[in-house]
């Protein structure tokens, strides 16, 4: 069967709330993704300055407040669009996680936006509560009514049908 989950433990965990380590690894990879996108934006800006002004190329070095605002904007766009679309960032897809609402669907754009608003300034430290929660709920899950679950398959319902 194409794309079947062969490992029994992994198959059983599909759709269950993820643990701290999985969420922490995804969070670190997400932070790295935001840093790469930040670098790409600055590089594109420097290339545009080169092409449109004729000035020699130099890598832009924005003021600290502008850098923070750019990081925040990139994170907000990335997390809001991915969490409300597929329910997973590229890092979450790599680790095998997905964020869902209480009904098991990806977050609404509004809920994804507000979750991103609180995740970014706290740099993801709200996942520490997963260590103490019997239901593996992060602070963000408690506030936003979401759940981070194991989802190696593209579609959880598709996985349940193959059981």
C-alpha positions in Angstrom: 0.0 0.0 0.0 1.5 3.3 -1.1 2.3 5.7 1.7 1.1 3.3 4.4 2.6 3.7 7.9 4.5 0.5 8.5 5.7 1.0 12.1 3.0 -0.2 14.5 3.8 2.4 17.2 3.8 5.2 14.6 0.5 3.9 13.1 -1.1 3.8 16.6 0.1 7.4 17.4 -1.4 8.9 14.2 -3.9 11.5 15.3 -2.8 11.5 19.0 -1.4 14.6 20.7 2.3 15.0 20.2 4.9 15.2 22.9 7.3 17.8 24.0 10.3 16.6 22.0 8.4 16.5 18.7 7.0 19.9 19.3 10.3 21.4 20.4 12.1 20.0 17.3 9.5 21.4 15.0 9.7 24.7 16.8 13.4 24.9 16.4 13.1 24.0 12.7 10.4 26.7 12.3 12.7 29.3 13.9 15.4 28.3 11.4 12.8 28.6 8.6 11.9 32.1 9.7 15.6 33.1 9.9 16.2 31.7 6.3 13.2 33.7 5.0 14.5 36.8 6.8 17.8 36.4 5.1 16.2 35.8 1.7 14.1 39.0 2.1 17.2 41.0 2.9 19.1 39.5 0.0 16.2 40.2 -2.4 16.1 43.8 -1.1 19.9 44.2 -1.7 19.6 42.8 -5.2 16.7 45.2 -6.0 18.8 48.1 -4.8 21.6 46.9 -7.1 19.4 46.6 -10.2 17.3 49.7 -9.7 19.8 52.2 -8.4 23.1 51.0 -9.8 24.7 51.2 -6.4 27.1 48.4 -5.6 25.6 45.4 -3.9 25.8 45.2 -0.1 23.9 43.0 2.2 21.3 45.2 4.1 21.7 45.6 7.8 18.5 47.0 9.1 18.1 48.7 12.5 17.3 46.3 15.4 13.7 47.4 15.7 13.2 47.0 11.9 14.7 43.5 12.1 12.4 42.5 15.0 9.4 43.8 13.0 10.5 41.9 9.9 11.0 38.7 11.8 7.6 39.1 13.4 5.9 39.8 10.1 7.6 36.8 8.4 6.6 34.5 11.3 3.0 35.8 11.3 2.6 35.3 7.6 4.2 31.8 7.6 2.4 30.5 10.6 -1.0 32.0 9.8 -1.1 30.7 6.3 0.3 27.2 7.0 -1.7 26.6 10.2 -5.0 27.7 8.5 -4.2 25.9 5.3 -2.7 22.4 5.7 -2.4 22.7 9.5 1.3 22.3 9.3 4.4 24.4 8.7 7.2 22.8 6.6 9.0 21.9 9.8 5.9 20.3 11.3 5.4 18.3 8.1 9.1 17.1 8.3 8.6 16.0 12.0 5.1 14.6 11.3 2.9 17.0 13.2 -0.3 19.0 12.5 -2.3 21.6 14.4 -6.0 21.0 14.5 -9.0 22.7 16.2 -11.4 20.9 18.5 -13.3 19.4 15.6 -10.2 17.9 14.0 -9.8 20.4 11.1 -7.0 22.9 10.5 -7.3 26.2 12.4 -9.4 28.9 11.0 -7.4 31.9 9.6 -8.5 34.0 12.6 -7.5 31.3 15.2 -4.2 30.6 13.3 -3.5 34.4 13.3 -4.1 34.8 17.0 -2.1 31.6 17.8 0.8 33.1 15.8 0.5 36.4 17.5 1.2 34.8 20.9 3.7 32.2 19.7 6.1 34.6 18.1 6.9 37.0 20.9 7.2 34.1 23.4 9.6 32.4 21.0 7.6 29.1 21.4 8.4 28.7 25.1 4.7 28.0 25.8 5.3 24.4 24.8 7.0 23.9 28.1 3.5 23.3 29.6 3.4 20.1 27.5 5.8 18.6 30.0 3.3 19.1 32.8 0.0 18.5 31.0 -1.7 15.1 31.1 -3.1 15.9 27.6 0.2 17.2 26.1 -1.4 20.7 25.7 0.9 23.7 25.3 -0.1 27.1 26.6 -1.0 28.0 23.1 -3.3 25.0 22.8 -5.0 26.0 26.0 -5.6 29.6 24.9 -6.5 28.9 21.3 -8.4 25.6 21.6 -6.0 23.8 19.4 -4.1 20.5 19.5 -0.8 19.5 18.0 -1.1 15.9 16.8 1.1 13.3 15.1 0.1 13.3 11.5 2.6 11.5 9.2 -0.1 11.0 6.6 -1.4 14.0 4.5 -4.9 13.3 5.7 -5.8 11.9 9.1 -9.1 10.5 7.9 -7.3 8.7 5.1 -5.1 7.1 7.7 -8.0 6.0 9.8 -9.7 4.3 6.7 -6.5 2.2 6.1 -6.5 0.8 9.7 
